[in-house]
Amino acid sequence: MPSTKTKPLSTRSRLRHEPPTLDEAIFAAQGLADGIEGQTQIAAMLMGLPEDEVRAAILKAAPAVSIPRQIPRVSQLGPRRRVVVVEKRAPRVLVR
């Protein structure tokens, strides 16, 4: 039987918890919600701060990020689309 290796007791790992910065929380909230209220609630939950403090920071950051997102359309790709064919092969069977 193989022997089981154990960690020495002197090398304990520590888990460090760092809450996100306000800018990181606002960036994440803007990616998850479109409205200011939704962004405020998400960022406040991530930071553990009251919503009033977070709302002021979101309103300052809102004009810089409020650019409408453009979704690429298939028709914009043009005539140079490549066709990829994927074939499934049966697994090889060894006969003895």
C-alpha distance (Angstrom), angle and dihedral (degrees) to the residues before:
residue distance angle dihedral
M1 . . .
P2 3.79 . .
S3 3.77 115.6 .
T4 3.78 118.5 -115.3
K5 3.78 116.4 -124.0
T6 3.78 118.9 -144.3
K7 3.79 130.2 -165.1
P8 3.76 117.8 -107.4
L9 3.78 111.3 -106.4
S10 3.79 92.3 -125.5
T11 3.83 93.4 68.0
R12 3.76 104.4 68.6
S13 3.74 117.7 163.4
R14 3.77 119.8 -134.3
L15 3.75 125.7 -145.5
R16 3.76 112.2 -140.1
H17 3.80 119.5 -159.3
E18 3.78 116.5 -154.4
P19 3.80 116.5 175.7
P20 3.81 114.2 -140.6
T21 3.77 120.5 -95.5
L22 3.78 117.9 -105.7
D23 3.81 92.0 -103.6
E24 3.80 91.8 50.9
A25 3.81 92.0 48.6
I26 3.81 91.8 49.1
F27 3.81 91.7 48.5
A28 3.81 91.1 50.8
A29 3.80 92.1 46.3
Q30 3.81 91.9 50.6
G31 3.79 89.3 54.0
L32 3.80 92.4 50.5
A33 3.82 102.6 41.3
D34 3.80 135.2 31.9
G35 3.82 100.2 -157.6
I36 3.80 125.5 74.0
E37 3.82 92.2 -125.8
G38 3.78 93.0 53.7
Q39 3.79 91.8 46.3
T40 3.80 90.2 49.3
Q41 3.78 93.4 52.2
I42 3.80 94.1 46.7
A43 3.81 94.9 47.1
A44 3.82 91.8 45.5
M45 3.81 91.1 52.2
L46 3.81 91.8 48.2
M47 3.79 93.4 48.9
G48 3.79 100.3 34.7
L49 3.81 90.5 -129.1
P50 3.81 130.3 129.9
E51 3.79 114.7 -89.3
D52 3.84 93.0 -120.1
E53 3.81 92.8 64.5
V54 3.78 92.7 45.2
R55 3.83 93.9 46.0
A56 3.81 91.5 58.7
A57 3.80 91.6 52.4
I58 3.81 92.2 46.1
L59 3.80 92.0 51.7
K60 3.81 89.7 52.6
A61 3.80 91.3 50.1
A62 3.83 96.6 40.6
P63 3.84 100.5 82.7
A64 3.80 92.6 52.8
V65 3.82 94.4 52.4
S66 3.81 102.0 32.3
I67 3.82 93.1 98.4
P68 3.81 109.2 132.8
R69 3.76 113.1 -109.6
Q70 3.77 116.5 -116.8
I71 3.78 116.4 -143.3
P72 3.79 113.5 -151.9
R73 3.77 112.3 -121.4
V74 3.77 126.3 -145.0
S75 3.80 91.5 -123.8
Q76 3.81 90.7 60.0
L77 3.80 92.1 60.8
G78 3.78 91.9 77.5
P79 3.80 131.3 -149.2
R80 3.84 95.4 -50.2
R81 3.79 95.5 85.2
R82 3.78 114.6 141.5
V83 3.74 122.5 -138.1
V84 3.79 116.2 -138.5
V85 3.80 120.0 -163.8
V86 3.79 118.0 -162.5
E87 3.78 116.9 -163.3
K88 3.76 124.0 -168.1
R89 3.76 116.2 -141.4
A90 3.77 124.3 -156.4
P91 3.80 114.4 -114.8
R92 3.78 116.4 -100.1
V93 3.78 115.6 -102.7
L94 3.77 119.4 -151.1
V95 3.77 113.8 -141.3
R96 3.80 117.4 -158.2
